[in-house]
């Protein structure tokens, strides 16, 4: 619920940074999950950004492996 709102509100800065600001938004969501979920902890913003980068890479790999060929 929070991420789509953040993406829409930060659309101008996301366009200026060519989409790299989405990594910061993902890191913010990870830090928010850290505060809301017991047993899940992130030590710093840099760890959250690294986790965000790895998450984006894995999502793109899985998307390319699981997408169907449209012929």
N, C-alpha and C positions, 0 to 999 in steps of 0.2 A: 504494500500500500504506500509506503514512504518513497521507495525508489522511483516509481513513475512520476510522482509529483516533483521530486528533486530533478529528474531529467528534464522535465518540461520547464521548470523555473530557471535552470542553468543552461538552457539551450544556446543563448548567445555566446557564452564563454566556451561551451563545448564546440561550437562551430569555429571560433577563433583558434582554439588549440587543436583543431582537426581531430576531435574525439578523445584526446588524451585526458581530458578532465573527467571522463567517465570512470577512469581508474581511481580518481580521488573520491568520486561519489560511491564507488564500490567499497573503498577503504572506509568511508564514513559509515556505510551500512554494516560493515564487519565490526567496527568499533561500537556501533549501536547494539549489535547482537552480543558483544562482549559485556555490555552493561546490563542487558536484559536476561541473559541465559547463565544460570549457575553451572559451573564446571567447564565453561568455555572462556578462555582468557587470551588476550592479545597484549603483548608487552608495550608496544609503541605504535605510533602512526606509520613508521617505516615498515614494521612487520606487517601491518594491515595492507599497505600499498604493495608489498612483495606478494602477499597472499592474493591480493586482487589481480596482480599481473599473472600469477600462476593459474588462478581461476579462469581468467579470460583465455589464456592459451589452451587450457584443457577443454573449455567449452567450444572453442573453435575447432579443435581436433575432433572432438566427439561429434560436432555438427557435420563436419566434412565426411566422417566415417558413416554416419547414420542417415544422411540425406539420400533420398531416392533419386535415381536418374529419371529425368523427364524427357522422354523421347517421343 
